[in-house]
Amino acid sequence: MNCQQVAGSLQQIDAGLGMVVGVNSNDNIYILFGGTWVQLPGALQHVTVGPAGLWGVNSANQIYKMVNGNWVQVPGLLNQIDAGGDQFVAGVNMYDNIYCMGRNGAMGISSNQSPAPWEYLPGSLMYYSCGPVSCWGVNFANQIFIKKGVTPTTCTGSIWWQHIPGSLIMIEVSVDGSVYGVNSQGNVYRRDGITARNPAGTGWTHITISGACQHVSYDLGQLWVIKNDGSIWTCS
């Protein structure tokens, strides 16, 4: 891949539907407009953008959704959240418990009084990310799992988790279903062979990027990479 450095410094980044958002080590929130990072109000430790909108969680694990330019607090506690599903959100809390909220609930959040019908998923993950038809996660042992059969109204998906060979510390599913992740050595991997008939794909390809990486996100043919030094890179 051909990688170019982008101005700025972040510790986490998320891209979806042509938008790119991220947070830095001071929990400042940024969105990319015309090649320039614009700071948004508030403080978050993890931010996500996708079909379900712009969401994030702060250092106290409180959940927020951007509604009409303002952050609205959503009932519940998570330390990582993902809005890449088909208008549903999912995430994990500080105890590695897994939750999701279907389209009706997620799209219905309009004020602090809106109900938040979180659904609990059995299992234990420290990172969880969803795409249009499947969700992927990694646990504390860096094992990788996929949840198939997710829909806007059944975000919990099928009963079983499928274990995927490999080892990653974080994983991201893009809006188009592409899957990328980072391992404990800072190497980036792409999942190959993903199709509607085989959402789990066929194998991993190591993406050669100089330097150790800590976070990745993919959208519209561009891979966004945060290296361990906080530098931002875009690869295509």
C-alpha positions as CSV (number, residue, x, y, z in Angstrom):
1,M,0.0,0.0,0.0
2,N,1.1,3.6,-0.7
3,C,0.9,5.5,2.6
4,Q,1.1,9.2,3.2
5,Q,1.3,11.0,6.5
6,V,-1.6,13.3,7.5
7,A,-1.1,16.3,9.8
8,G,-2.1,15.9,13.4
9,S,-1.9,13.4,16.2
10,L,-4.6,10.9,17.3
11,Q,-4.8,7.7,19.4
12,Q,-8.0,6.4,17.8
13,I,-9.7,6.9,14.5
14,D,-12.9,5.8,12.7
15,A,-14.0,6.2,9.1
16,G,-17.4,5.6,7.7
17,L,-19.7,6.9,5.0
18,G,-17.0,9.3,3.8
19,M,-16.5,10.8,7.2
20,V,-13.4,10.5,9.4
21,V,-13.4,11.2,13.2
22,G,-10.8,10.6,15.9
23,V,-9.7,11.4,19.4
24,N,-6.2,12.3,20.7
25,S,-4.5,11.5,24.0
26,N,-6.2,14.4,25.7
27,D,-9.7,13.1,24.7
28,N,-10.2,16.0,22.3
29,I,-12.5,15.0,19.4
30,Y,-11.8,15.9,15.8
31,I,-13.6,15.5,12.5
32,L,-11.9,15.8,9.1
33,F,-13.3,18.5,6.8
34,G,-11.6,19.3,3.5
35,G,-8.3,17.8,4.7
36,T,-8.3,19.8,7.9
37,W,-9.0,18.5,11.4
38,V,-11.8,20.5,13.1
39,Q,-12.2,20.1,16.9
40,L,-15.7,19.2,18.1
41,P,-16.9,20.1,21.6
42,G,-16.7,17.6,24.4
43,A,-14.2,15.0,25.6
44,L,-14.3,11.4,24.5
45,Q,-11.8,8.4,24.6
46,H,-13.4,6.5,21.7
47,V,-15.5,7.8,18.8
48,T,-17.2,6.1,15.9
49,V,-19.1,7.2,12.8
50,G,-21.3,5.1,10.5
51,P,-24.9,4.4,9.3
52,A,-26.1,4.8,12.9
53,G,-24.6,8.3,13.2
54,L,-21.8,9.8,15.3
55,W,-21.3,8.2,18.7
56,G,-18.6,8.1,21.4
57,V,-17.7,7.1,25.0
58,N,-15.8,9.2,27.5
59,S,-13.3,8.2,30.2
60,A,-16.1,7.5,32.6
61,N,-17.6,5.0,30.1
62,Q,-20.6,7.3,29.5
63,I,-22.2,7.0,26.0
64,Y,-23.0,9.9,23.8
65,K,-24.6,10.4,20.4
66,M,-24.4,13.5,18.2
67,V,-27.9,14.9,17.6
68,N,-28.4,18.1,15.7
69,G,-24.9,19.3,16.5
70,N,-25.0,18.5,20.2
71,W,-23.9,15.5,22.3
72,V,-26.8,13.7,23.9
73,Q,-26.1,11.3,26.7
74,V,-27.4,7.7,26.1
75,P,-28.2,5.5,29.1
76,G,-25.6,2.7,29.7
77,L,-21.9,2.3,30.1
78,L,-19.4,1.2,27.4
79,N,-15.7,1.8,26.9
80,Q,-15.7,1.0,23.2
81,I,-18.5,1.6,20.7
82,D,-19.1,1.0,17.0
83,A,-21.6,2.6,14.6
84,G,-20.7,0.6,11.5
85,G,-23.6,-1.7,11.5
86,D,-26.7,-1.2,9.3
87,Q,-28.1,1.6,11.5
88,F,-27.4,-0.3,14.7
89,V,-24.6,0.3,17.3
90,A,-22.6,-2.2,19.3
91,G,-19.8,-2.2,21.9
92,V,-18.2,-3.6,25.0
93,N,-18.0,-2.3,28.6
94,M,-15.2,-2.3,31.1
95,Y,-16.0,-5.9,32.1
96,D,-15.8,-7.1,28.5
97,N,-19.5,-7.6,28.3
98,I,-21.0,-7.2,24.8
99,Y,-24.0,-5.1,23.9
100,C,-25.9,-3.9,20.8
101,M,-28.8,-1.6,20.1
102,G,-31.0,-2.2,17.0
103,R,-31.9,0.3,14.4
104,N,-35.2,1.5,16.0
105,G,-33.4,2.2,19.3
106,A,-30.2,3.7,17.9
107,M,-32.0,5.9,15.3
108,G,-34.6,6.9,17.9
109,I,-32.1,8.5,20.3
110,S,-33.0,12.2,20.1
111,S,-32.6,13.5,23.6
112,N,-31.4,12.6,27.1
113,Q,-34.8,11.2,27.8
114,S,-34.8,8.7,24.9
115,P,-34.9,5.0,25.8
116,A,-31.8,3.0,25.1
117,P,-32.9,-0.7,24.5
118,W,-29.4,-2.3,24.8
119,E,-29.4,-6.0,24.2
120,Y,-26.8,-8.3,25.9
121,L,-24.8,-10.7,23.9
122,P,-23.3,-13.8,25.7
123,G,-19.5,-13.9,25.5
124,S,-16.6,-11.7,26.5
125,L,-14.8,-9.3,24.2
126,M,-12.5,-6.3,24.7
127,Y,-13.2,-4.8,21.2
128,Y,-16.3,-5.3,18.9
129,S,-17.0,-3.8,15.5
130,C,-19.9,-4.3,13.1
131,G,-20.5,-4.1,9.3
132,P,-23.6,-4.7,7.2
133,V,-24.0,-8.4,7.8
134,S,-21.5,-9.5,10.5
135,C,-19.7,-8.3,13.6
136,W,-16.1,-9.1,14.6
137,G,-14.4,-8.9,17.9
138,V,-11.3,-9.8,19.9
139,N,-11.1,-11.0,23.5
140,F,-8.5,-10.4,26.2
141,A,-6.4,-13.3,24.9
142,N,-6.4,-11.6,21.4
143,Q,-8.5,-14.4,19.9
144,I,-10.8,-13.4,17.0
145,F,-14.5,-14.1,16.7
146,I,-17.2,-13.4,14.2
147,K,-21.0,-13.0,14.8
148,K,-23.0,-13.8,11.7
149,G,-26.6,-13.0,10.8
150,V,-26.8,-9.5,12.3
151,T,-29.6,-7.4,10.9
152,P,-30.9,-3.9,11.7
153,T,-33.6,-5.4,13.9
154,T,-31.7,-8.4,15.2
155,C,-28.3,-6.9,16.1
156,T,-27.5,-9.9,18.3
157,G,-27.2,-12.1,15.2
158,S,-26.9,-15.9,15.3
159,I,-26.6,-17.9,18.5
160,W,-23.0,-19.0,18.0
161,W,-19.7,-17.2,17.8
162,Q,-17.3,-18.5,15.1
163,H,-13.6,-18.5,16.2
164,I,-11.3,-17.2,13.5
165,P,-7.7,-18.3,13.5
166,G,-5.2,-15.5,14.2
167,S,-4.4,-13.0,16.9
168,L,-5.3,-9.3,17.1
169,I,-5.7,-6.6,19.7
170,M,-8.3,-4.5,17.8
171,I,-10.4,-5.1,14.7
172,E,-12.6,-2.9,12.5
173,V,-15.3,-3.8,10.1
174,S,-16.0,-1.1,7.4
175,V,-19.4,0.0,6.1
176,D,-18.7,-2.2,3.0
177,G,-17.9,-5.2,5.2
178,S,-14.1,-5.0,4.8
179,V,-12.2,-6.2,7.9
180,Y,-8.8,-4.9,9.1
181,G,-7.0,-5.4,12.4
182,V,-3.8,-4.8,14.4
183,N,-1.9,-7.4,16.4
184,S,0.2,-7.0,19.6
185,Q,3.3,-6.3,17.5
186,G,1.7,-3.4,15.7
187,N,1.3,-5.2,12.4
188,V,-1.8,-4.6,10.3
189,Y,-3.8,-7.4,8.7
190,R,-6.7,-7.5,6.2
191,R,-9.2,-10.3,6.0
192,D,-9.5,-11.7,2.5
193,G,-12.3,-13.7,0.7
194,I,-15.2,-12.1,2.5
195,T,-18.4,-12.6,0.5
196,A,-22.2,-12.6,1.3
197,R,-22.0,-16.4,1.3
198,N,-18.9,-16.5,3.3
199,P,-18.8,-13.6,5.7
200,A,-15.9,-15.1,7.6
201,G,-13.6,-14.9,4.6
202,T,-10.7,-17.2,3.9
203,G,-7.5,-15.8,5.4
204,W,-5.3,-12.9,6.6
205,T,-2.9,-10.8,4.5
206,H,-0.2,-8.8,6.3
207,I,-0.3,-5.2,5.1
208,T,3.3,-3.8,5.0
209,I,3.4,-0.5,6.8
210,S,6.6,0.8,8.3
211,G,6.5,1.4,12.1
212,A,4.3,-0.1,14.7
213,C,0.5,0.7,14.4
214,Q,-2.1,0.8,17.2
215,H,-5.4,1.5,15.4
216,V,-6.8,1.2,11.9
217,S,-10.1,2.0,10.1
218,Y,-11.1,1.6,6.4
219,D,-13.6,3.4,4.3
220,L,-14.0,4.2,0.5
221,G,-10.8,2.5,-0.5
222,Q,-8.6,4.3,2.1
223,L,-7.0,2.7,5.1
224,W,-6.5,5.1,8.0
225,V,-3.7,4.2,10.4
226,I,-2.6,5.5,13.7
227,K,0.9,4.6,14.6
228,N,2.2,4.1,18.1
229,D,3.7,7.6,18.1
230,G,0.2,9.1,17.4
231,S,1.0,10.0,13.8
232,I,-1.9,9.7,11.3
233,W,-1.4,7.9,7.9
234,T,-3.7,7.2,5.0
235,C,-2.9,4.2,2.8
236,S,-4.4,3.2,-0.6
